[in-house]
Amino acid sequence: MNTVSFWEPWLRHLLELAATLAFALSGVLEGARKKLDPVGVCVVAFLAAFGGGTLRDLLLDQRPFFWVRHVDYVWGILGLSLAALLLLKRRHFEPTERAIQLPDAIGLGLFTGVGVDMANDLGMPRLISVMMGVITGVFGGVLRDIVCNQIPKAFHDHRPYAVCAFAGGWLYLGLVQAQVPESPALMLCALCTAGLRGLALWRDWQLPGWRRL
């Protein structure tokens, strides 16, 4: 048995689980910041955690969806949301923007790696594989922000977000093309994407914006 081929699906599963929890946490924090009720917090957490992966599975015609195949994801998000509601105190209900950015960056990196890896395994063209990584990493946060009645941060804060996922996706394909085993390539893609996002926030890198007329 090929050891790499045996472990790679398990690594993808673990990264997808970690990404799901990271984005769910960002949803819980955003829901708390908006002072939503328990149902609202759970809905925002579910959308943040499952939105990107669900759209990816729809576009790649993968049924059932990843969270239906792994019902433990659903229980985990529900448990995380309820635990946060029970443990968070009133003083915690306005977490700073920085507190939400950490799990968001981690989730972006992990989901990007999972998305591009899955599309590549299905034989998708390279650009489509990268776009599947971007969609998986970005769309959950977009849904989270829309439901919380704000323009998605990925579109308006001018700090690289989808660009980081795009770069990480191409890194993964480059490593695979260079005969790097899929497991380390997947990890490096996730680390690069999350690292670029963190560096962009730390250094306050800005994408070009429209000049006011």
C-alpha positions in Angstrom: 0.0 0.0 0.0 1.2 3.5 -0.8 1.6 5.2 2.5 1.2 8.7 1.1 -2.1 7.8 -0.8 -3.4 6.2 2.4 -2.7 9.2 4.6 -3.7 12.0 2.2 -7.5 11.5 2.5 -7.1 11.5 6.3 -5.1 14.7 6.2 -7.6 16.4 4.0 -10.4 15.3 6.4 -8.5 16.6 9.5 -7.7 19.9 7.7 -11.3 20.3 6.6 -12.5 19.7 10.2 -10.0 22.2 11.6 -11.1 24.8 9.0 -14.7 24.2 9.7 -14.2 24.8 13.4 -12.0 27.9 12.8 -14.7 29.5 10.5 -17.4 28.5 12.9 -15.6 30.3 15.7 -15.3 33.4 13.5 -19.1 33.1 13.0 -19.7 32.8 16.7 -17.6 35.8 17.5 -19.3 37.9 14.7 -22.7 36.8 16.0 -21.7 37.8 19.5 -20.4 41.1 18.3 -23.7 41.8 16.6 -25.6 40.7 19.8 -27.6 38.0 17.9 -29.9 35.6 19.8 -28.8 31.9 20.2 -30.5 30.9 16.9 -28.8 33.7 15.1 -25.4 32.8 16.4 -25.8 29.1 15.4 -27.0 30.1 11.9 -24.0 32.5 11.4 -21.6 29.8 12.6 -23.1 27.2 10.3 -23.0 29.5 7.3 -19.4 30.5 8.0 -18.3 26.9 8.5 -20.2 25.2 5.6 -20.8 27.9 3.0 -17.6 27.7 1.0 -17.4 23.9 1.1 -21.0 23.5 0.1 -20.6 25.8 -2.9 -17.5 23.9 -3.9 -19.3 20.6 -3.7 -22.2 22.0 -5.8 -19.8 23.2 -8.5 -17.8 20.0 -8.5 -21.0 17.8 -8.4 -20.0 16.1 -5.2 -22.9 14.5 -3.4 -23.7 14.3 -0.6 -22.1 17.5 0.6 -19.0 17.2 2.8 -20.9 18.1 6.0 -23.6 15.5 5.2 -20.9 12.8 4.8 -19.4 13.8 8.1 -22.3 14.5 10.5 -19.8 14.9 13.3 -19.0 18.3 11.8 -22.6 19.4 12.3 -22.6 18.2 16.0 -19.3 19.9 16.5 -20.5 23.3 15.2 -23.7 23.0 17.2 -21.7 22.2 20.4 -19.2 25.0 19.8 -22.0 27.5 19.3 -23.9 26.5 22.4 -20.8 26.3 24.5 -19.9 29.8 23.4 -23.3 31.1 24.3 -23.1 29.5 27.8 -19.5 30.6 28.5 -19.2 34.0 27.0 -19.9 36.8 29.5 -21.4 40.2 28.6 -17.9 41.7 28.5 -17.0 39.2 25.8 -19.9 40.1 23.5 -18.0 42.8 21.7 -14.8 41.1 20.6 -12.4 43.2 18.6 -12.0 42.9 14.9 -8.6 41.4 15.6 -10.1 38.5 17.6 -12.2 37.5 14.6 -9.3 37.8 12.1 -7.3 35.0 13.7 -9.7 32.1 13.2 -10.7 33.6 9.9 -7.2 33.6 8.6 -6.6 30.0 9.8 -9.9 28.8 8.2 -9.0 30.6 4.9 -5.7 28.7 4.7 -7.0 25.3 5.6 -10.1 25.5 3.4 -8.1 26.8 0.4 -5.7 23.8 0.7 -8.6 21.3 0.9 -10.5 22.9 -2.0 -7.6 23.0 -4.5 -6.5 19.5 -3.5 -10.0 18.0 -4.0 -10.4 19.7 -7.4 -7.0 18.6 -8.5 -7.7 15.0 -7.5 -10.9 15.2 -9.7 -8.8 16.2 -12.7 -10.0 19.8 -13.0 -7.9 22.3 -15.1 -5.4 24.1 -13.0 -7.2 27.4 -13.0 -10.4 25.8 -12.0 -8.6 23.9 -9.2 -7.2 27.2 -7.8 -10.6 28.8 -8.1 -12.2 25.9 -6.1 -9.7 26.6 -3.4 -10.5 30.3 -3.4 -14.3 29.6 -3.3 -13.9 27.1 -0.5 -11.8 29.5 1.6 -13.7 32.8 0.9 -17.4 32.1 0.5 -18.2 31.0 4.1 -16.9 34.4 5.4 -18.8 36.2 2.7 -22.1 34.5 3.8 -21.3 35.2 7.4 -20.8 39.0 6.8 -23.9 39.2 4.5 -26.2 37.6 7.1 -24.7 40.0 9.7 -25.8 42.9 7.5 -22.4 44.2 6.4 -20.4 44.3 3.2 -18.1 41.2 3.2 -14.7 42.0 4.5 -13.1 40.1 1.7 -14.5 42.7 -0.7 -14.1 46.1 1.0 -11.2 46.3 3.5 -8.6 46.4 0.7 -6.3 44.0 2.6 -5.5 40.9 0.5 -7.9 38.0 1.3 -9.0 36.1 -1.8 -5.6 37.0 -3.3 -3.9 35.1 -0.5 -6.0 32.0 -1.3 -5.3 32.4 -5.0 -1.5 32.5 -4.4 -1.7 29.5 -2.0 -3.6 27.5 -4.6 -1.0 28.0 -7.2 1.7 27.1 -4.7 0.0 23.8 -4.2 -0.2 23.0 -7.9 3.5 24.1 -8.3 4.6 21.8 -5.5 2.6 18.8 -6.9 4.0 19.5 -10.4 7.5 19.4 -8.8 6.7 15.9 -7.5 6.3 17.0 -3.9 3.9 14.5 -2.2 0.3 15.7 -1.8 0.3 15.7 2.0 3.2 18.2 2.5 2.0 20.2 -0.5 -1.4 20.5 1.1 0.1 21.6 4.5 2.4 24.1 2.8 -0.6 25.6 0.8 -2.6 26.1 4.0 0.4 27.6 5.9 1.2 29.9 3.0 -2.3 31.2 2.6 -2.9 31.8 6.3 0.6 33.3 6.6 0.1 35.7 3.7 -3.3 36.8 5.2 -1.7 37.3 8.6 1.3 39.2 7.1 -1.1 41.4 5.2 -3.0 42.3 8.4 0.2 42.8 10.4 1.9 45.0 7.7 -1.5 46.6 6.7 -1.0 45.8 3.0 -3.6 47.5 0.9 -4.9 46.5 -2.6 -5.5 49.4 -5.0 -8.9 51.0 -4.6 -11.1 53.3 -6.7 -10.1 56.9 -6.7 -12.9 59.2 -5.6 -14.0 61.5 -8.4 
